[in-house]
């Protein structure tokens, strides 16, 4: 096989490259980063009320009476992030709900997971609300034009179109000068005309 007969771009035989191209298409067709930040914001809200941290030999439990509220808020933030990924049509609702839940988590869930969920939640909600799909580029082809055959060129289309009908100008009749009478002369005719008095 020579370089003249080789394929310009061989088929995708690399699985990692094919996976990366599919992931890139997935990421560009939905509010990916907003959904990811919303899910990241849900993790510390879920974790801290149920965590038992050990400092030295002392176990610190931060579970509060608002533990159920933290559980609900954290799970909802993760669900809203997944919803923005797989149902981009409801991204506005998901963005507004993510922003509100992040703000509600400040008093309910240990100051929004000790502040670790505050910025990702607010930025993720804003990104979901601001995301819009790019419009597809409109490509006009000869087949889409009405009344044009597929193989027609611009010159043949121009020659096939009927010429516009010529516009006729309105006919204005000019006043005809009166001929002198058979026996009369021009000075006699001028004398017969009324003279203008100034």
BELFENKA-V129814 format. One line per field, one symbol per residue. phi: phi as a letter, one per 40 degrees, with the letter a starting at -180 (. if undefined). burial: # if it has 9 or more other C-alpha atoms within 8 Angstrom, else .. A space follows every 10 residues. Layout:
phi: ???
burial: ???
//
This chain:
phi: .cccccccbc ccbccccccc ccccccccba cccccccccc cccccccccb cbcbbgbbcb bbcbcccccc cccccccccc cccccbbccb cccccccccc ccccccccbf ffgfgcbccc cccccccccc caccccccbc bcccccgbcc ccbccccccc cccccccccc cbcccccccc cdccbccccc ccccccbb
burial: .......... .......#.. ......#..# ##.####### ######.### #......... ###..##.## #.######## #####..#.# ##.######. ###.##.### ###..##### #########. #......... .#.....#.. .#....#... .......... .......... ........#. ........
//
